[in-house]
Structure formats: C-alpha cells, structure tokens
Amino acid sequence: MAEVAWFENALGAFHPTRPVAPPITALDTARFRRHRTIFISDTHLGTRGCKAEALADFLMHNDCETLFLVGDIVDGWQLKRRWYWTEAQNHVISEILRKVDAGCRVIFVPGNHDEFAREYAGRLFGGIEVINEAIHETADGKRFWVLHGDRFDGVIACAKWLAHAGDWAYGMALRGNDLLFSVRKRLGLPYWSLSAWLKHKVKNAVEYISRFEEIVAREAQMRGVDGVVCGHIHHAEIREIGDVLYLNDGDWVESCSALVEDAAGTMEILRWASHPPKRAASAQAASKPATKAATAPVPA
C-alpha cells in the first residue's frame, strides 16, 4: 500500500492541462494518420531519457479507436528517487486525455516501473481503463494477449535490487544518448541511439532478448491465442515464433516506436524519431510473417 499512497500523493501535485479540442490547425496534415488501434509502452515519463516531444508529436498526428498503454508509461522508480517532470511530458498526458475526450478507448496495462497502478486494476482514471492484462481482437478476428511482459523477466522476478541497479546504469547510458543527440542535432544529423546500439552489440543482451521473446510466445501459445503484444525490453519486433505472432511495440527512450493496427487488422511498427532540420515519421512495415498476421484481427 505504500506504493499506492505515494502515487496518490504525487497526483495531488500534478494538474495536466486538458484541451477542449485538438489543435487541428497546427497539424501537418500530410503526416496525419488514422489507425484502428495503437500500442505504445515504455515511455518512462518522469525521466530525462523520455523522448516526450516526439511522443506528444506522435499522439497529435496519429488517431485511433483504441489506444493501449502497455506499461512503464510513468516511471515510478525514478519519481520516488527524485521528482522530474517537464512541460513536454505534461503535453503527453494532455494528448492522451484529449483522445479520451474525443471518444478513443484508452487502456492502461501497468508495467514494473508503474507497478503502483496495478492496485487500481478494474478502475477508471480520467476515463482511462486500468487492467493488468487484456485480450485484443483485431479487425480480422485474431486474438492477441496484451501485457507488459516483466513477469517473464527473471531479474525482475528473482532479484529486484539488481533490476534497480540495472535501471540506474541504463539511465546513465540514456544520458549519453542525450549528449550525443545534441551534438548530432547541431551537425544536422538524425537521431541515433547509442544505448540501443550498445545493447544490441553485447552478446548477452541479444541472447536475453531472444529468450524473453521465446518465453512470452510459448506462454501465449499455451493460452490459445493467436499472438501476443508486449513491451518491457525496449526492442520493437514483429515475428512469428512457432504458431504465435510475437509483437513488441518498442519504447520512447531509444527507438521512439509504436505498434499500430489498420482497419483490415494489419499490424506494423511506426518509428517516430526526431530529425533535426525536419521531423519525419517512417513506417517500418510488418515483415512477411507480420503481413500474414495482419490479415488477422486484433481485439479492441
């Protein structure tokens, strides 16, 4: 209950603005896209590593019927150590609430960094549904299990102190990202993540990601669903593992990525990084297996 008390106290000092209507005139309509469903996770609001400007921009330019917030949206670990909140992060919350006001169904599936919210499962907050896991059915009738994924992380399950130590080290790597980004921005170069590059060059990290994906997919198969949507490992991916379609929506501290479903049930990963003279959104289409699954509907 201490976690819950901390959260309720924090809410008392937080007053996000709630615009009555979306600022349509300010949008670059050439970049505006409509989707059936959007999945985002690992935004880590409350940390310096959060790419809040890019995330707010993404939410402004992408509309949907259902928005899944797949865990680690607010970083309670960091906020308990030291309060950090920017106007850009406030803007992210405002954009989410704007979607609620516009009739979008917003579902929050808490992760390990915002585990305090798990105490509120089954409740509504500002029109946002809090639920520990969900089944989403796509437009073509396929069933996807939606969860954050931390329960399949052995470090989180067995040695939480080590997870906190790793979180501190990861935060230092993200600070290196920010320094590098500022230099690249002055040189007119696009965003590039040093921490993501290091992570995928280290053999143990690559093996960890692979094991995590396989374990999650195996559990999804045992549950009799067509696929699984998760976050947690900050690695956007769409691939078939056995008879299950594994989808990870990535993060907003390194890759600035989201998973989206269109009206036909097709799933793809969108990457929304900031590019210094111009901001561009590039859609990474679902790979061959993903196209096959795209024909399968995702639950709302």
N, C-alpha and C positions, 0 to 999 in steps of 0.2 A: 504493500500500500504506500510505501514511501515514494516509489516511482510515480504513482498516481498523484499524490499530494504535490510533488514537485511540478508535475505537468499543470495541475490546476492553478498553482501559484504563478507559473510562467504565463498562463493565459491571461491573468489579471493585468499584466503589463503590456499585452500585445493587442493592438487595435488596428487590424488591416483595413485599408480603405476598400469600399465595395461600390464600384462604379455602377450606375443605374443601367447604362447601355454600353456596348462595346464601341471603342473609338474607330468605327469603320473608316472614316475619312483619313485616318493616319496610317491605314494599312497599305502595303504594297500588294494590290490585288493580284498581280501576276504570280505571287508566291502563296496566295491563299488556297488551302486545300481542305476538302471535306472528307471525313472518314466515317465508317460505321463505329469503329472502336479504336481508342488509343490506349497503349500501355506505357507508363513511364515508372521508373524506380530509381533508387539510389541518387536522389537529388542532393541529399545532405545539406538541406537548408540549415543555417546556423553555423556553417563552417566557412573558412576563407577559400576553400577549394571549390565550393559550389559555383557553377557557371550560371548564376541566376539571370544575368542579362540575356544570355542565349535561350535559357528555358522560358523566360517570360515572352520573348520574341516568338518562340515556337508555339506557345499556347495561344498567342494572339493570332497567329497565321494558320492554325490548324483547328478545325472544328470537328465535333464528333457527337454521336448519340450517347455513347458511354465512355467514360474516362476511368481507367484503372490506375490507382496509385499503388504500385506493387512494393511497398516497403522502403524503409530508410529515406523517407521523404524529409522528415525533420530529424536532425542528428542530436538526440537527447544526450548521448555520451559526451559530446563536445560542450553542449549548452550547460550541462551540470558542472563542468570544469570551469568554463568561462563563457559569459554571455557574449554572443556576437551576432548581430543582425543588421542587414543593410536595407536601404530603400529598394534595391533591386529584388531582394528576397521578399520584401513586403509586396512588391509588384507581382511576384509569382503567386502568392496567396490570393491576391486580388483577382488575378486572371482565373484561378481555379473557381473562386466564388462567383465570378461573372458567368462561368459556364453553368454552374448550378442554377443561377437566376434565369439563364436562357433555356432551361429545361433539360440540360445534359444530366444524365445519371452519373454521379461520381462515387466510386467505390474505393475505399482506403483499406488495403491489406497490410497491416503493420509488419515491419522487419525487426531485426535485432537492435538497430540504433534508435528506433522509435517504439521499442517493445512496451513502453509505458501505456501506449494506446490499446494494447491487447486487452487491458482491463475493461475497455469500453466496447468490446465486440458486441454487435447486436443493437448499438445505439446510433443515433443521428447527431452529427455536429455541424451546424451551419448548412444542413441539407446534404452533408457528406455521410455516406453509409460506412460504418466501421465493421469489418468482418475479417476473421483470421485466415480464411481461405475461401475460394469461390470456384464454381464451375461456370465457365463461359461457353455459350453455344454460338458458333459462327453462323453467318448468313446461309451457308450451305449445309448446316446441320451437324457439324462436328463438335465434339465436346472437349474443352480444354480445362485442365486443372490449373488454377491461378493461385500462386503462393509466393512468398518472398524467397524462401529456399534456405534460410540459415539453419533450419533443423537438420539439414544434411551436411553441415559443416562440422567436422569432428572437433576443430579447435573451439568453436562456439559452444558445442555441446559438452566438451570434457575439460576445457581449460580456458575459462572466460578471461582470466587475468592475462593470458597470452594473447587473446584476441584484442584486449585493450592496449597491450604493448605494441602489437602489430598495427593497430589503428594509429597510434602516435607516430610510428615510423612512416606509415603511409601518408600521414598528414605532412610530414617533413618533405616527402617526395613531391607532394602536390604543391608545396611552396616553391620547390624548384621549378615545377611546371609554370607557375605564375611569373616567376622571374624570366624564364626562357620566353614565355609568351610576350612579355612586354618588350623584350629585345627584338623578337621576330616581327612584332607589330610595327616597331619603328623602321624596320627594314622592308616593310611591305610584304612580309611573308605570312602564309596562312597559319592557323592554329595547328600545333603538333604536340602530342602528349609525351613528355619524357618518361613519366611514371608508367604509362601503358607500354611504351617501348621496352623499358627495363623489365617489366613483369613478364612480357612475352618472350624475352630473351633468356630468362632464367629457367632452366630445365625443370626444377621442382615446381615452379609456378604453373608451367604448361601442363605438367602431369596432374597437378591439383585440379585445374580447370576441367581437364578431361575426365578425371574420376568423379568430380562433382556432377557433371552433365550426365554421365552414365548412371550414377546412383539415382538421380532425380527421375531420369527417364524410366528406369526399372520400376521405381515406386509408382509412377504414373501408369505403367502397363498393368501392374497388379491391381490398380483401382479401376481398370477397364475403360479408361478414357482414350481419346484419340491423340491427345498431346498435352503438353504442359507449358505454361508461361511463368517464368520466374525472373528474379534479378540476382542480387547479392554479390556475385563475383565480378561485376563491372566488366562483363565481356559479352557484347551483343552477338547473338548467334541464331541461325535458323538451320537445323539439320535433322535428318531422320536418324534415330538411334533405335535399331530393331524395328518394331512396329509402331513406334511412338514418334511424333514430331516434337522435337525439343526447340523451344523458343526462349531466348533471353533478351530482354529489352535494353540491356546495357546500363548506362549511367549518365549523370550530368556533372561529373567532376573530371572525367577524362575524355570520353568519346562523344558526349552530347548526342545521345541516340535515343530513339523511341521505336516501339513496335506498333504498327498500325494495321488495321483490317479494313478492306474496302467493302462496297455494297455486295460484292459477289462472294465474300469470305476469303479473298486472297490476303495473305499476310506478307508484310515487308518491313525492313528496317529503314528508318529515316535517320540520317545524320545531319545535325544542325549546328555545325561549328561556326565560329566567327572568323571571317576572312577580312583582314584589315582594310584594303580600300573598299571592298564590297562584302556584304554578308550574303552567303549563298546557302541554299538548302539542297543537299544532294540526296536522292533516294537510292539506297542500295537495295536493288530488287531481290526478292527471295530467290535463293538458289534453286536448282532443279527440284530437289525434294520439296522445297517450300512451295513451289508453284503447284505441285501435286496437292499439297495440303491446302493451298489457297482455295482449291475447289471445295474445301470442307468448311462449313460454317463455324463461327465462334460464338459461344453463348454471350448474352448480354447481361 
